[in-house]
């Protein structure tokens, strides 16, 4: 595990140091989170992630849906795979109007099992219909990322939710 963490840190350090080959440096992207990533050079498509690992990851995809209440989670998709992204220590949120945008997420991922009540709660927050919510009758296994940094392509997003 330490060896793979070391390799990940070397790859990330190389991207931050500017070893980019013309990919985005996030100048036109919106940043949310506790940390930074230098460019999307180190990101891999969500479709290429080992879902059984709890290693640090930097992934890219498209935002499929965002919590309509606070923006406290989002689902991203790439290559037929989906992941739910939540934000470390509930320390930040993303704009609720970010669906459809490209995204790069840094954090840790793991397989989780959502119980029926929580899966229904998330469906409600996503604005699903009553029929879609009622159709959830069994626990749902899904890949979940606890994000420390999120970059969303483009500007013009709403400000994230704040209780202030």
C-alpha atoms as an extended CHARMM CRD file, in Angstrom:
* protein
*
       164  EXT
         1         1  UNK       CA              0.0000000000        0.0000000000        0.0000000000  PROA      1               0.0000000000
         2         2  UNK       CA              2.8030000000        2.4440000000        0.8360000000  PROA      2               0.0000000000
         3         3  UNK       CA              4.4390000000        1.7020000000       -2.5140000000  PROA      3               0.0000000000
         4         4  UNK       CA              1.2420000000        2.4480000000       -4.4690000000  PROA      4               0.0000000000
         5         5  UNK       CA              0.6690000000        5.5950000000       -2.4000000000  PROA      5               0.0000000000
         6         6  UNK       CA              4.2190000000        6.6810000000       -3.2140000000  PROA      6               0.0000000000
         7         7  UNK       CA              3.6450000000        6.0830000000       -6.9250000000  PROA      7               0.0000000000
         8         8  UNK       CA              0.3950000000        8.0910000000       -6.7930000000  PROA      8               0.0000000000
         9         9  UNK       CA              2.1600000000       10.9650000000       -5.0310000000  PROA      9               0.0000000000
        10        10  UNK       CA              4.9430000000       10.9550000000       -7.6480000000  PROA      10              0.0000000000
        11        11  UNK       CA              2.3830000000       11.0550000000      -10.4790000000  PROA      11              0.0000000000
        12        12  UNK       CA              0.4650000000       13.8520000000       -8.7650000000  PROA      12              0.0000000000
        13        13  UNK       CA              3.6720000000       15.8020000000       -8.0530000000  PROA      13              0.0000000000
        14        14  UNK       CA              4.6430000000       15.5110000000      -11.7170000000  PROA      14              0.0000000000
        15        15  UNK       CA              1.3020000000       16.9140000000      -12.7970000000  PROA      15              0.0000000000
        16        16  UNK       CA              1.5400000000       19.7620000000      -10.3090000000  PROA      16              0.0000000000
        17        17  UNK       CA              5.1050000000       20.5370000000      -11.4020000000  PROA      17              0.0000000000
        18        18  UNK       CA              3.8720000000       21.2310000000      -14.9100000000  PROA      18              0.0000000000
        19        19  UNK       CA              4.6270000000       18.0320000000      -16.7870000000  PROA      19              0.0000000000
        20        20  UNK       CA              1.3440000000       18.5410000000      -18.6030000000  PROA      20              0.0000000000
        21        21  UNK       CA              1.0130000000       17.7890000000      -22.2950000000  PROA      21              0.0000000000
        22        22  UNK       CA             -1.5140000000       20.4520000000      -23.2070000000  PROA      22              0.0000000000
        23        23  UNK       CA             -4.3360000000       19.3030000000      -20.9740000000  PROA      23              0.0000000000
        24        24  UNK       CA             -6.2920000000       21.6940000000      -18.7970000000  PROA      24              0.0000000000
        25        25  UNK       CA             -4.5950000000       23.5990000000      -15.9990000000  PROA      25              0.0000000000
        26        26  UNK       CA             -8.0780000000       24.3860000000      -14.6450000000  PROA      26              0.0000000000
        27        27  UNK       CA             -7.8390000000       28.1130000000      -15.5210000000  PROA      27              0.0000000000
        28        28  UNK       CA            -11.4070000000       28.0520000000      -16.8580000000  PROA      28              0.0000000000
        29        29  UNK       CA            -12.7310000000       25.5780000000      -14.2900000000  PROA      29              0.0000000000
        30        30  UNK       CA            -14.4020000000       26.2770000000      -10.9320000000  PROA      30              0.0000000000
        31        31  UNK       CA            -12.6500000000       24.8150000000       -7.8720000000  PROA      31              0.0000000000
        32        32  UNK       CA            -14.3590000000       23.5700000000       -4.7060000000  PROA      32              0.0000000000
        33        33  UNK       CA            -12.7550000000       21.7940000000       -1.7970000000  PROA      33              0.0000000000
        34        34  UNK       CA             -9.9820000000       21.5340000000        0.7260000000  PROA      34              0.0000000000
        35        35  UNK       CA             -7.0610000000       20.8410000000       -1.6300000000  PROA      35              0.0000000000
        36        36  UNK       CA             -5.8380000000       21.6240000000       -5.1350000000  PROA      36              0.0000000000
        37        37  UNK       CA             -4.7750000000       19.5750000000       -8.1230000000  PROA      37              0.0000000000
        38        38  UNK       CA             -2.4020000000       21.2730000000      -10.6020000000  PROA      38              0.0000000000
        39        39  UNK       CA             -3.9980000000       19.9950000000      -13.8260000000  PROA      39              0.0000000000
        40        40  UNK       CA             -6.2190000000       17.2240000000      -15.0770000000  PROA      40              0.0000000000
        41        41  UNK       CA             -3.1230000000       15.3980000000      -16.3590000000  PROA      41              0.0000000000
        42        42  UNK       CA             -3.2200000000       12.9970000000      -13.4070000000  PROA      42              0.0000000000
        43        43  UNK       CA             -6.9490000000       12.2460000000      -13.7680000000  PROA      43              0.0000000000
        44        44  UNK       CA             -8.1220000000        8.9100000000      -15.0990000000  PROA      44              0.0000000000
        45        45  UNK       CA            -11.5880000000        8.2660000000      -16.4330000000  PROA      45              0.0000000000
        46        46  UNK       CA            -13.9390000000        6.8530000000      -13.8360000000  PROA      46              0.0000000000
        47        47  UNK       CA            -14.4090000000        3.8580000000      -16.1540000000  PROA      47              0.0000000000
        48        48  UNK       CA            -10.7380000000        2.9330000000      -15.5490000000  PROA      48              0.0000000000
        49        49  UNK       CA            -10.7980000000        3.0220000000      -11.7400000000  PROA      49              0.0000000000
        50        50  UNK       CA            -10.3590000000       -0.0970000000       -9.6100000000  PROA      50              0.0000000000
        51        51  UNK       CA            -13.5010000000        0.0660000000       -7.5060000000  PROA      51              0.0000000000
        52        52  UNK       CA            -12.1230000000       -2.4010000000       -4.9350000000  PROA      52              0.0000000000
        53        53  UNK       CA             -9.2450000000       -0.1290000000       -3.8890000000  PROA      53              0.0000000000
        54        54  UNK       CA             -9.3530000000        2.5120000000       -1.1620000000  PROA      54              0.0000000000
        55        55  UNK       CA             -6.3130000000        4.3010000000       -2.6450000000  PROA      55              0.0000000000
        56        56  UNK       CA             -6.1370000000        8.0560000000       -3.3280000000  PROA      56              0.0000000000
        57        57  UNK       CA             -7.5820000000        8.7440000000       -6.7770000000  PROA      57              0.0000000000
        58        58  UNK       CA             -8.0080000000       11.5910000000       -9.2260000000  PROA      58              0.0000000000
        59        59  UNK       CA            -10.8400000000       10.8020000000      -11.6540000000  PROA      59              0.0000000000
        60        60  UNK       CA            -12.7030000000       12.5430000000      -14.4280000000  PROA      60              0.0000000000
        61        61  UNK       CA            -16.2480000000       12.1820000000      -15.6540000000  PROA      61              0.0000000000
        62        62  UNK       CA            -19.4630000000       14.0900000000      -16.2300000000  PROA      62              0.0000000000
        63        63  UNK       CA            -21.7780000000       15.2200000000      -13.4520000000  PROA      63              0.0000000000
        64        64  UNK       CA            -24.9920000000       13.2640000000      -13.8100000000  PROA      64              0.0000000000
        65        65  UNK       CA            -26.9300000000       14.7550000000      -10.8850000000  PROA      65              0.0000000000
        66        66  UNK       CA            -26.4050000000       16.9430000000       -7.8330000000  PROA      66              0.0000000000
        67        67  UNK       CA            -28.2510000000       17.0670000000       -4.5050000000  PROA      67              0.0000000000
        68        68  UNK       CA            -31.0520000000       19.5790000000       -5.1070000000  PROA      68              0.0000000000
        69        69  UNK       CA            -31.1870000000       20.6090000000       -1.4490000000  PROA      69              0.0000000000
        70        70  UNK       CA            -27.6040000000       21.7090000000       -0.6760000000  PROA      70              0.0000000000
        71        71  UNK       CA            -25.2770000000       20.3370000000       -3.3460000000  PROA      71              0.0000000000
        72        72  UNK       CA            -23.8320000000       18.0860000000       -0.6290000000  PROA      72              0.0000000000
        73        73  UNK       CA            -23.2720000000       15.1500000000       -3.0310000000  PROA      73              0.0000000000
        74        74  UNK       CA            -23.2050000000       14.4620000000       -6.7600000000  PROA      74              0.0000000000
        75        75  UNK       CA            -23.1970000000       11.4430000000       -9.0370000000  PROA      75              0.0000000000
        76        76  UNK       CA            -20.6410000000       11.3350000000      -11.8210000000  PROA      76              0.0000000000
        77        77  UNK       CA            -20.5010000000        9.0200000000      -14.8340000000  PROA      77              0.0000000000
        78        78  UNK       CA            -17.8610000000        7.8890000000      -17.2930000000  PROA      78              0.0000000000
        79        79  UNK       CA            -17.8530000000        4.9590000000      -19.6740000000  PROA      79              0.0000000000
        80        80  UNK       CA            -20.9610000000        3.3570000000      -18.2050000000  PROA      80              0.0000000000
        81        81  UNK       CA            -19.7020000000        3.5320000000      -14.6080000000  PROA      81              0.0000000000
        82        82  UNK       CA            -21.2040000000        5.7890000000      -11.9630000000  PROA      82              0.0000000000
        83        83  UNK       CA            -19.8730000000        7.0040000000       -8.6240000000  PROA      83              0.0000000000
        84        84  UNK       CA            -21.4810000000        8.9960000000       -5.8570000000  PROA      84              0.0000000000
        85        85  UNK       CA            -19.2430000000       11.7980000000       -4.6490000000  PROA      85              0.0000000000
        86        86  UNK       CA            -19.5660000000       13.2140000000       -1.1580000000  PROA      86              0.0000000000
        87        87  UNK       CA            -17.3350000000       15.8710000000        0.3080000000  PROA      87              0.0000000000
        88        88  UNK       CA            -14.8220000000       15.1820000000        3.0620000000  PROA      88              0.0000000000
        89        89  UNK       CA            -16.0770000000       16.1800000000        6.5030000000  PROA      89              0.0000000000
        90        90  UNK       CA            -19.1150000000       17.8850000000        4.8730000000  PROA      90              0.0000000000
        91        91  UNK       CA            -16.6760000000       20.8290000000        4.5450000000  PROA      91              0.0000000000
        92        92  UNK       CA            -17.8120000000       22.0920000000        1.1370000000  PROA      92              0.0000000000
        93        93  UNK       CA            -20.6230000000       21.8150000000       -1.3840000000  PROA      93              0.0000000000
        94        94  UNK       CA            -20.9100000000       22.1660000000       -5.1670000000  PROA      94              0.0000000000
        95        95  UNK       CA            -23.3960000000       24.2630000000       -7.1590000000  PROA      95              0.0000000000
        96        96  UNK       CA            -26.7770000000       22.6300000000       -7.5820000000  PROA      96              0.0000000000
        97        97  UNK       CA            -26.8260000000       23.6150000000      -11.2840000000  PROA      97              0.0000000000
        98        98  UNK       CA            -23.6240000000       21.7170000000      -12.1990000000  PROA      98              0.0000000000
        99        99  UNK       CA            -25.2540000000       18.6680000000      -13.8500000000  PROA      99              0.0000000000
       100       100  UNK       CA            -23.9740000000       17.9630000000      -17.3490000000  PROA      100             0.0000000000
       101       101  UNK       CA            -20.5350000000       19.5200000000      -16.7820000000  PROA      101             0.0000000000
       102       102  UNK       CA            -17.1670000000       17.7550000000      -16.9860000000  PROA      102             0.0000000000
       103       103  UNK       CA            -15.5900000000       17.2270000000      -13.5780000000  PROA      103             0.0000000000
       104       104  UNK       CA            -12.2990000000       16.1540000000      -12.0090000000  PROA      104             0.0000000000
       105       105  UNK       CA            -12.4740000000       14.8000000000       -8.4570000000  PROA      105             0.0000000000
       106       106  UNK       CA             -9.5910000000       14.0210000000       -6.0790000000  PROA      106             0.0000000000
       107       107  UNK       CA            -10.1290000000       11.9010000000       -2.9830000000  PROA      107             0.0000000000
       108       108  UNK       CA            -10.5230000000        8.2920000000       -1.8890000000  PROA      108             0.0000000000
       109       109  UNK       CA            -12.9420000000        5.7860000000       -3.3180000000  PROA      109             0.0000000000
       110       110  UNK       CA            -14.5360000000        2.6270000000       -1.9940000000  PROA      110             0.0000000000
       111       111  UNK       CA            -17.4600000000        0.3060000000       -2.5960000000  PROA      111             0.0000000000
       112       112  UNK       CA            -20.3500000000        0.9760000000       -0.2260000000  PROA      112             0.0000000000
       113       113  UNK       CA            -23.7390000000       -0.5760000000        0.3740000000  PROA      113             0.0000000000
       114       114  UNK       CA            -26.5520000000        1.9570000000        0.7600000000  PROA      114             0.0000000000
       115       115  UNK       CA            -29.4310000000        0.6920000000        2.8390000000  PROA      115             0.0000000000
       116       116  UNK       CA            -32.9440000000        1.1370000000        1.4160000000  PROA      116             0.0000000000
       117       117  UNK       CA            -33.8070000000        4.1530000000        3.5840000000  PROA      117             0.0000000000
       118       118  UNK       CA            -30.6220000000        6.0290000000        2.6270000000  PROA      118             0.0000000000
       119       119  UNK       CA            -30.9770000000        5.1340000000       -1.0610000000  PROA      119             0.0000000000
       120       120  UNK       CA            -34.5560000000        6.5050000000       -0.9880000000  PROA      120             0.0000000000
       121       121  UNK       CA            -33.3560000000        9.6500000000        0.8010000000  PROA      121             0.0000000000
       122       122  UNK       CA            -30.7340000000       10.2460000000       -1.8990000000  PROA      122             0.0000000000
       123       123  UNK       CA            -33.3340000000        9.6710000000       -4.6270000000  PROA      123             0.0000000000
       124       124  UNK       CA            -35.5640000000       12.3040000000       -2.9980000000  PROA      124             0.0000000000
       125       125  UNK       CA            -32.6620000000       14.7730000000       -2.8420000000  PROA      125             0.0000000000
       126       126  UNK       CA            -31.9700000000       14.0860000000       -6.5170000000  PROA      126             0.0000000000
       127       127  UNK       CA            -35.5410000000       15.0800000000       -7.3680000000  PROA      127             0.0000000000
       128       128  UNK       CA            -36.6080000000       11.6000000000       -8.5140000000  PROA      128             0.0000000000
       129       129  UNK       CA            -40.2920000000       10.8390000000       -9.0270000000  PROA      129             0.0000000000
       130       130  UNK       CA            -42.3350000000        9.0810000000       -6.3270000000  PROA      130             0.0000000000
       131       131  UNK       CA            -42.4800000000        5.9720000000       -8.5600000000  PROA      131             0.0000000000
       132       132  UNK       CA            -38.6610000000        5.8910000000       -8.8630000000  PROA      132             0.0000000000
       133       133  UNK       CA            -38.2760000000        6.3120000000       -5.0940000000  PROA      133             0.0000000000
       134       134  UNK       CA            -40.8520000000        3.6150000000       -4.3160000000  PROA      134             0.0000000000
       135       135  UNK       CA            -39.0810000000        1.2290000000       -6.7190000000  PROA      135             0.0000000000
       136       136  UNK       CA            -36.0630000000        1.1280000000       -4.3710000000  PROA      136             0.0000000000
       137       137  UNK       CA            -36.7170000000       -1.9930000000       -2.3300000000  PROA      137             0.0000000000
       138       138  UNK       CA            -33.2290000000       -3.4640000000       -1.8430000000  PROA      138             0.0000000000
       139       139  UNK       CA            -29.8560000000       -2.1120000000       -0.6930000000  PROA      139             0.0000000000
       140       140  UNK       CA            -27.8390000000       -0.4730000000       -3.4780000000  PROA      140             0.0000000000
       141       141  UNK       CA            -24.1250000000       -1.1970000000       -3.9700000000  PROA      141             0.0000000000
       142       142  UNK       CA            -22.2180000000        1.7420000000       -5.3750000000  PROA      142             0.0000000000
       143       143  UNK       CA            -18.7700000000        3.2000000000       -5.7110000000  PROA      143             0.0000000000
       144       144  UNK       CA            -18.4190000000        6.2500000000       -3.4930000000  PROA      144             0.0000000000
       145       145  UNK       CA            -15.6800000000        8.8790000000       -3.5030000000  PROA      145             0.0000000000
       146       146  UNK       CA            -14.9240000000       11.0300000000       -0.4860000000  PROA      146             0.0000000000
       147       147  UNK       CA            -13.6330000000       14.1230000000       -2.2780000000  PROA      147             0.0000000000
       148       148  UNK       CA            -11.0590000000       16.6150000000       -1.0630000000  PROA      148             0.0000000000
       149       149  UNK       CA            -11.0000000000       18.5940000000       -4.3260000000  PROA      149             0.0000000000
       150       150  UNK       CA            -13.5170000000       19.1000000000       -7.1340000000  PROA      150             0.0000000000
       151       151  UNK       CA            -12.9860000000       20.9690000000      -10.4010000000  PROA      151             0.0000000000
       152       152  UNK       CA            -16.0270000000       21.6670000000      -12.5790000000  PROA      152             0.0000000000
       153       153  UNK       CA            -15.5130000000       22.7880000000      -16.1660000000  PROA      153             0.0000000000
       154       154  UNK       CA            -16.5750000000       26.2930000000      -17.0360000000  PROA      154             0.0000000000
       155       155  UNK       CA            -17.8220000000       29.3280000000      -15.2050000000  PROA      155             0.0000000000
       156       156  UNK       CA            -21.3390000000       30.6730000000      -14.6480000000  PROA      156             0.0000000000
       157       157  UNK       CA            -22.3120000000       28.2100000000      -11.9430000000  PROA      157             0.0000000000
       158       158  UNK       CA            -24.4840000000       29.2530000000       -9.0190000000  PROA      158             0.0000000000
       159       159  UNK       CA            -22.7580000000       29.8470000000       -5.7060000000  PROA      159             0.0000000000
       160       160  UNK       CA            -22.7380000000       26.7100000000       -3.5530000000  PROA      160             0.0000000000
       161       161  UNK       CA            -25.2160000000       26.4520000000       -0.6980000000  PROA      161             0.0000000000
       162       162  UNK       CA            -24.3070000000       28.2400000000        2.5110000000  PROA      162             0.0000000000
       163       163  UNK       CA            -26.2130000000       28.3880000000        5.8110000000  PROA      163             0.0000000000
       164       164  UNK       CA            -24.8970000000       31.8940000000        6.3930000000  PROA      164             0.0000000000
